[in-house]
């Protein structure tokens, strides 16, 4: 491979300009715009042409001496001459030209744009005055000197900024604010008139200046220098910006008696030279540094001088690619071709492959193949390549958008070779990377299955599962999920309705992903399928496999979701709760009734569930056994007292007192409950003589204190009751002894029978009237005249 690189620029001599402007009447000044080119000569002639083909539009004699500067704003042009005059003309009315005579040699002129509105311009020259010329309201010319210095060699106006140069330096002024920026003249420059500054004002913001051996970049808006180099090795004949670099036309002085043509140099942001081309300009031996000009066009530059005109065009990316292709440097051409037509780039890339067979390059080439619609010819060409040489890296990962595709056999070939070589990681890598429409998924999957029959390769199993699912063959995945002990297997069986088919394997599968939370999730899946797999089958399966814990979780969850489903499994639930959840066993026994009490009693005995056993024994009337259990096993005197009280049988109280007398804690508890739940006499009378009871003295004192207090309370209550009784009795007596009005019939009866005593009483809202013996059941046998005695008799009988 050659190390030669394509040139940056293409040079072409301009031959469309009149020959005499490079021979008998050389060009001395020029200006190039998008549409027009304006040239001035040493004899004072002005030539106006088009900017692209340089077709002559007008030639006329404007001055009597050399034209040294030209300006143009798109409509109006201005030309300054050594004869002291300035011509102002409209490009569209070339017969209407105005001449201004300043009577001193002029080197520079610049229009205040747009001139059609301002009617103003700036000029300067040998005299050193910067003059602003305009017209007043009477259309009379007025001149104003803005600056006095040495010889003015350059003036440019744009965007409210004015820049000019004299021997002391370059000045940039903001005309609105008056702000002034000065660049000092190069130190090594002796005569400024011999070295005129050159500038490139490519936009309103950036200004690039070259003068003698110095360069500056200026931010015009901010009025500040952003970059400078004031001691270069160049003698700057012209300057321009190009991309992020600077294009310099370097003038070469006479050296050792010989003259050399100028150099076109491109430097980057760091000041390093990228390009240094010698330009074979005609008659360069007779030219000085001020004779050259570098004029910008849309995509190129025009190098203009008295003896020659050369077009300088950058080699665009397409030109550079063609340059490499012509020299069969296909790889370099391909690397530059990102902006190239993708089909052309592919063609270049295939030529490089055929030339060097570089697999790494072919991998890069494939990156540009995806999503392109290739012609049958190109795809056929790829198939031919693969038939001779193919590797995984060379195959595209996605199908083309066209009808023609790479033959799947090449993908199958590569994948099968990777399997044969046991390069399983690589195999899986390409299996994931390649679009599965590119190869025979079924054949590859079958080959993988054969290998997994004899080898345990987890990464291959995962890939096999993926392909089987892609082929809609979930049944083939199950045994491989089991081999991988995949925690998601039960969910997989559920989602593909394979639970019943693999029912016998559930004891193995249920524990995949053994953390408790995962086991709960697995059981939830079985509950969600309770209509497909009945609880009877589940419980028997796990019971046969000694997996009571799973049955416990299953039944406990199922009874909360659907209580009716577990009504036939209450004995099983009692047994499982006794093992795994004693906290809920008691509540379950109380709420449910379909379990066998005898069986539940045995389970509780075997699992030491005493609280539950007490409940069950009391339920079948075995109160004495329950009480013994509370005393001997539970050792809970408080519960024993409560239990006996709830049963409320005297013989059970006597049994408790007799059976617990040799247990000091029970005796103490009984004494503490004396007066509340327990009669103190049977307790105290049963206390054995030789039993030591902590706190016995205090308990007895409490008992006697409580008894004494009870007697006082009883006496007080009796007094209250007695007082209330006497009060009520007295009121009743007064009511009964109260007189009553008798009616006429009753009075006639009394008058007719003076031998008997008649009384009238009110009892229970009824009145009784009759003989005293009939109403009272007795008759006063004393003297009827003894009224007080008779009254006492009646009071006694009535009360």
Helices and strands as residue ranges (DSSP letters): E 9-13, G 19-22, E 27-32, E 36-41, E 45-50, E 56-61, E 67-72, E 76-81, E 85-90, E 93-101, E 106-111, H 115-118, E 121-125, E 129-135, E 141-148, E 154-158, E 161-166, E 169-174, E 180-184, G 192-194, E 198-200, E 206-211, E 214-219, E 224-229, E 236-242, E 245-250, E 263-267, E 273-278, G 284-286, G 289-291, E 293-296, E 300-305, E 308-314, H 317-326, H 330-335, G 337-339, H 342-356, H 359-367, H 376-388, G 392-394, H 408-420, H 424-433, H 441-454, H 458-470, G 474-477, H 478-484, H 489-495, G 503-505, H 506-509, H 516-528, H 535-544, H 548-561, G 563-569, H 570-580, H 582-591, H 597-606, H 610-619, H 623-629, I 630-634, H 637-647, H 650-660, H 664-672, H 680-686, H 696-737, H 744-752, E 758-763, E 766-771, H 772-776, H 787-798
